[in-house]
Amino acid sequence: MVGAGPVGLCLALALAQQDIRVCLIEALGDDNFLDQVPRAGSNHPATLEMFDRIGLYAKIEPRGIIAPIFHYWDRAEQALIAAFDHAHLKDDTRFPFVLQCERIKIIEEALKMAKAHPNIDVRLQTTFTGFTQNADIVTAHVTNTAGESETITGRYIVSGEGARSIIRKDLDIEFEGFTYADRTLNIEIAYDFRRHGYAERNYISDPVEWSNLFHWKGPPDRWRVHFPTKPEEDEEALQHPQALQARLQGFLPKAGEYEICGSNLYTVHQRVAKRFRAGRAILAGDSAHVNSPIGAMGMNSGIHDAFNLADKLVRIWRREADESELNRYERQRRHVAVTHTQAQTIRNKRLLAEQDPAVRKRNNEELRRTAEDPKLARAFLLRSSLIESLREAEQIA
Ligand SMILES: Cc1cc2nc3c(=O)[nH]c(=O)nc-3n(C[C@H](O)[C@H](O)[C@H](O)COP(=O)(O)OP(=O)(O)OC[C@H]3O[C@@H](n4cnc5c(N)ncnc54)[C@H](O)[C@@H]3O)c2cc1C
């Protein structure tokens, strides 16, 4: 397993708990593993069920915020358009809410569990550089802690390396899709937006400056707000403290300055690998698909890949299935990536950034009607929380 991100750690734990030995290779070491930016953090109900299966949910729940409700706002109208309550999913999941808990906390807890598991050989500060495979085994080439070249052999290799996957590139698998010209500015603030009526998760449409606003547990509690930027804007100028204050004051004017805890700027890609498997090498998570964070689908769908793949590898290991199971993994999870994750995140961005007043009005009316009708709201939440994608994938032979 290459990469101790959320996908690599979940897959390693799910396999290890079924008595399969895993070597987990991670470039970061104990000294810098926790220095990573927090990144994704809205965990949907189906993902929480998966975390629970490996004993991870109990560790992260105290570090997160239970958020049953999320909002759509219209900034131009200064109005709350719709409030969606996951309570509508009470018969569909044991976890009818989203847990706001950032990637960094999830991987910190999961890494502790992996280190404690006798079936997982955790190799931190070990950089994967390439691999070879034949009909029976895979040989991974790494640079180990001592800076020496080393080879590690196994039955399969899984890329949980993230978007820049070496395995995907070595296999010459096309990463189909596109990259948005505008980058997203992310600002972290210590300020309680609930006093203005916001929920823990908010999607805010605006023809000029759409945004997302999310709450994270501290101390101190922080809120993250995303803004679009123009392609020609300078990175340093965008993140100058005065520019950040001006953005925030434009978003929600208040007396005194906002307490800004950090900011970053990132490029958003919408891409899916043409294949998720070549022989004994398999892609999962960001190495297989990347998308905009609007809707919180990247990390969630990557974790769903990990559990789907774990179930198949366990059956192959126990000789209950042959390797064609891995083609089914590709059929199921690639279908979800294209039809659900890509389609929904592209649609979400279009919805928030829509400029035509007539279309905006129609969108708002539809959101209102959907949130207020229990049947429509449940159908909407099944889609937005990726439960529908899992049910649909299960039907793919
Ligand atoms: C800056 C940033 C901000 C983001 N913000 C959001 C957000 O707000 N909301 C959202 O939904 N999604 C967000 N995402 C996406 C989300 O974080 C990913 O979808 C998710 O982390 C994917 O998990 P993964 O395990 O597949 O890969 P990753 O989390 O990327 O983990 C990959 C791991 O592999 C290791 N690795 C990579 N190459 C090697 C190598 N050669 N050798 C050994 N180890 C290696 C890395 O060090 C890392 O630990 C963000 C992504 C980025 C980059």
The ligand as an SDF file (V2000), in Angstrom:
LIG
                    3D

 53 58  0  0  0  0  0  0  0  0999 V2000
   -4.5810   21.4410   -0.4620 C   0  0  0  0  0  0  0  0  0  0  0  0
   -5.7640   20.5140   -0.5270 C   0  0  0  0  0  0  0  0  0  0  0  0
   -6.9510   20.9090    0.0840 C   0  0  0  0  0  0  0  0  0  0  0  0
   -8.0570   20.0640    0.0140 C   0  0  0  0  0  0  0  0  0  0  0  0
   -9.2120   20.4720    0.5960 N   0  0  0  0  0  0  0  0  0  0  0  0
  -10.3050   19.7020    0.4820 C   0  0  0  0  0  0  0  0  0  0  0  0
  -11.5370   20.1190    1.0450 C   0  0  0  0  0  0  0  0  0  0  0  0
  -11.6530   21.1910    1.6360 O   0  0  0  0  0  0  0  0  0  0  0  0
  -12.6170   19.2970    0.9050 N   0  0  0  0  0  0  0  0  0  0  0  0
  -12.5330   18.0960    0.2150 C   0  0  0  0  0  0  0  0  0  0  0  0
  -13.5420   17.3710    0.0990 O   0  0  0  0  0  0  0  0  0  0  0  0
  -11.3650   17.6740   -0.3070 N   0  0  0  0  0  0  0  0  0  0  0  0
  -10.2680   18.4340   -0.1900 C   0  0  0  0  0  0  0  0  0  0  0  0
   -9.1060   17.9980   -0.7210 N   0  0  0  0  0  0  0  0  0  0  0  0
   -9.0430   16.6510   -1.2930 C   0  0  0  0  0  0  0  0  0  0  0  0
   -8.9000   15.5740   -0.2050 C   0  0  0  0  0  0  0  0  0  0  0  0
   -7.9480   15.9850    0.7480 O   0  0  0  0  0  0  0  0  0  0  0  0
   -8.5380   14.2620   -0.8850 C   0  0  0  0  0  0  0  0  0  0  0  0
   -9.6420   13.8590   -1.6930 O   0  0  0  0  0  0  0  0  0  0  0  0
   -8.1900   13.1170    0.0670 C   0  0  0  0  0  0  0  0  0  0  0  0
   -7.2230   13.4910    1.0050 O   0  0  0  0  0  0  0  0  0  0  0  0
   -7.6970   11.9270   -0.7660 C   0  0  0  0  0  0  0  0  0  0  0  0
   -7.1400   10.9380    0.0420 O   0  0  0  0  0  0  0  0  0  0  0  0
   -6.0100    9.9550   -0.5030 P   0  0  0  0  0  0  0  0  0  0  0  0
   -5.6930    9.0740    0.6710 O   0  0  0  0  0  0  0  0  0  0  0  0
   -6.4310    9.3630   -1.7880 O   0  0  0  0  0  0  0  0  0  0  0  0
   -4.7560   10.8590   -0.8510 O   0  0  0  0  0  0  0  0  0  0  0  0
   -3.9700   11.8980    0.0390 P   0  0  0  0  0  0  0  0  0  0  0  0
   -4.8100   12.3550    1.1650 O   0  0  0  0  0  0  0  0  0  0  0  0
   -3.4220   12.9100   -0.8890 O   0  0  0  0  0  0  0  0  0  0  0  0
   -2.7780   11.0510    0.6800 O   0  0  0  0  0  0  0  0  0  0  0  0
   -1.6990   10.5940   -0.1030 C   0  0  0  0  0  0  0  0  0  0  0  0
   -0.5830   10.1380    0.8100 C   0  0  0  0  0  0  0  0  0  0  0  0
    0.4170    9.5060    0.0230 O   0  0  0  0  0  0  0  0  0  0  0  0
    1.7020    9.9800    0.3900 C   0  0  0  0  0  0  0  0  0  0  0  0
    2.5800    9.8650   -0.7800 N   0  0  0  0  0  0  0  0  0  0  0  0
    2.4430   10.5240   -1.9680 C   0  0  0  0  0  0  0  0  0  0  0  0
    3.4390   10.1650   -2.8130 N   0  0  0  0  0  0  0  0  0  0  0  0
    4.2080    9.2670   -2.1520 C   0  0  0  0  0  0  0  0  0  0  0  0
    5.3650    8.5340   -2.4920 C   0  0  0  0  0  0  0  0  0  0  0  0
    5.9600    8.6640   -3.7020 N   0  0  0  0  0  0  0  0  0  0  0  0
    5.9110    7.7030   -1.5690 N   0  0  0  0  0  0  0  0  0  0  0  0
    5.3130    7.5440   -0.3530 C   0  0  0  0  0  0  0  0  0  0  0  0
    4.2110    8.2220    0.0350 N   0  0  0  0  0  0  0  0  0  0  0  0
    3.6580    9.0610   -0.8600 C   0  0  0  0  0  0  0  0  0  0  0  0
    1.4280   11.4250    0.8100 C   0  0  0  0  0  0  0  0  0  0  0  0
    2.4650   11.9210    1.6440 O   0  0  0  0  0  0  0  0  0  0  0  0
    0.0990   11.2870    1.5330 C   0  0  0  0  0  0  0  0  0  0  0  0
    0.2520   10.9880    2.8820 O   0  0  0  0  0  0  0  0  0  0  0  0
   -7.9750   18.8140   -0.6640 C   0  0  0  0  0  0  0  0  0  0  0  0
   -6.7840   18.4290   -1.2650 C   0  0  0  0  0  0  0  0  0  0  0  0
   -5.6870   19.2730   -1.2140 C   0  0  0  0  0  0  0  0  0  0  0  0
   -4.4210   18.8420   -1.8920 C   0  0  0  0  0  0  0  0  0  0  0  0
  1  2  1  0
  2  3  1  0
  2 52  2  0
  3  4  2  0
  4  5  1  0
  4 50  1  0
  5  6  2  0
  6  7  1  0
  6 13  1  0
  7  8  2  0
  7  9  1  0
  9 10  1  0
 10 11  2  0
 10 12  1  0
 12 13  2  0
 13 14  1  0
 14 15  1  0
 14 50  1  0
 15 16  1  0
 16 17  1  0
 16 18  1  0
 18 19  1  0
 18 20  1  0
 20 21  1  0
 20 22  1  0
 22 23  1  0
 23 24  1  0
 24 25  2  0
 24 26  1  0
 24 27  1  0
 27 28  1  0
 28 29  2  0
 28 30  1  0
 28 31  1  0
 31 32  1  0
 32 33  1  0
 33 34  1  0
 33 48  1  0
 34 35  1  0
 35 36  1  0
 35 46  1  0
 36 37  1  0
 36 45  1  0
 37 38  2  0
 38 39  1  0
 39 40  1  0
 39 45  2  0
 40 41  1  0
 40 42  2  0
 42 43  1  0
 43 44  2  0
 44 45  1  0
 46 47  1  0
 46 48  1  0
 48 49  1  0
 50 51  2  0
 51 52  1  0
 52 53  1  0
M  END
$$$$
